[in-house]
Amino acid sequence: MGDPSIPTSDPRADYLAHRSELDAAIRSVLEGPTYILGEHVARFEEAFAAFVGSSHGIGVNNGTDAIHLALRALRIGHGDEVITVSHTAVATVAAIRMSGAEPVLADVDPLSYNIDPEAVRPLITGRTKAIIAVHLYGHPADLTRLATLCDAHGLRLIEDCAQAHGAMHGDRRVGSFGDLSTFSFYPTKNLGAIGDAGMVVTKDADLALAIRRLRQYGWDTPQYSLVEGWNSRLDPLQAAILTVKLRHLDRSNERRRELAARYLRELADLPILLPVTLPGVHHVYHLFVVRTRDQGTRDALLAHLNAGGIKAAVHYPTPVHLQPAYRELLRTGPMTVTEELARTVLSLPLQPALTDQEQDLVINAIRAFFRSRP
Ligand SMILES: Cc1ncc(COP(=O)(O)O)c(C=O)c1O
């Protein structure tokens, strides 16, 4: 068959769904007068921080910079260690390295696929300064146990919320728990821009001020660098687009949850592991990730779906600690679950614009695959 016709995600569909609002937002930026920071960025920062249930939002270039600047604002760098996971986008680890600190990687929980607090505990040393909890695939990490661990050891908690806009832990949104929380608005995220964009969110006014300085050359006032900084400003065009899309985020997350519920129902009798939602959390299904019993089955199912025009994908085929750039650089704990996930996970198409009919094609293709196998 030809090119896949059912994509894993489809950010263009989101544009088409809200075209007139988005075109108007773009026009209002073009009309100016400010093309750097300014009212569009300020309005989105305020709206997004309120959405998260936090106090300050600072728009930056992308989600990787958001983590890097969060670490800098906490004065974490050379000689310090930061614990996170290997089962994540490489960006989480890259950002720690950008700060000069050493990433130390912990295994993940076999149900939520998020950082396992019990695996973190033995990795803590006198040099550990922070834990970065990635809310992977849209399922919140165990923030209660992580906060307890951080309190006990005097560590900072950073939430990497790049995949979990709108997810909730108890009655609070993720991003409202950490000392600092970071978001990516990469186009395929639950809240996605039309290019790179990111944000740091915090309830701490001093940390917010520090991030504001760091994202713009360390300026205290224009042309006066109080501290060393970078250029990582959120683009007003992206901010205006994100302000519009934020108004639709809860609805589009609900659609993701409806589609996930259908997959869970329709695939329940097949020999695959379906995603689990732990009690007390609100999952926003950035990705719908199933697991097969072994790598051969996963690779064959992936090939079968792709051949049928269904673009499934693997997040992530190679854990960060096994990638050539990082293999020699990282201290890790045991990686049993992480490495098993890399062999067996498969992300099925799931995005708000997926229709029930398209989803039925995916479901039928998966059922046909298992019918054809002993
Ligand atoms: C978990 C995670 N952290 C960080 C990032 C980095 O975000 P960005 O691509 O905006 O730099 C991403 C997305 O790519 C991500 O999925």
The ligand as an SDF file (V2000), in Angstrom:
LIG
                    3D

 16 16  0  0  0  0  0  0  0  0999 V2000
    9.1820   14.3700   27.7450 C   0  0  0  0  0  0  0  0  0  0  0  0
    9.7390   15.4810   26.9090 C   0  0  0  0  0  0  0  0  0  0  0  0
   10.5770   16.3610   27.4760 N   0  0  0  0  0  0  0  0  0  0  0  0
   11.0960   17.3780   26.7710 C   0  0  0  0  0  0  0  0  0  0  0  0
   10.7780   17.5720   25.4490 C   0  0  0  0  0  0  0  0  0  0  0  0
   11.4520   18.6770   24.7130 C   0  0  0  0  0  0  0  0  0  0  0  0
   10.6220   19.5920   24.1310 O   0  0  0  0  0  0  0  0  0  0  0  0
   11.0550   20.4100   22.8340 P   0  0  0  0  0  0  0  0  0  0  0  0
   11.0210   19.4880   21.6730 O   0  0  0  0  0  0  0  0  0  0  0  0
   10.0320   21.4960   22.7670 O   0  0  0  0  0  0  0  0  0  0  0  0
   12.4300   20.9640   23.0970 O   0  0  0  0  0  0  0  0  0  0  0  0
    9.8740   16.6930   24.8230 C   0  0  0  0  0  0  0  0  0  0  0  0
    9.4090   16.8510   23.4290 C   0  0  0  0  0  0  0  0  0  0  0  0
   10.0290   16.7990   22.4730 O   0  0  0  0  0  0  0  0  0  0  0  0
    9.3370   15.6150   25.5770 C   0  0  0  0  0  0  0  0  0  0  0  0
    8.4970   14.7340   25.0200 O   0  0  0  0  0  0  0  0  0  0  0  0
  1  2  1  0
  2  3  1  0
  2 15  2  0
  3  4  2  0
  4  5  1  0
  5  6  1  0
  5 12  2  0
  6  7  1  0
  7  8  1  0
  8  9  2  0
  8 10  1  0
  8 11  1  0
 12 13  1  0
 12 15  1  0
 13 14  2  0
 15 16  1  0
M  END
$$$$
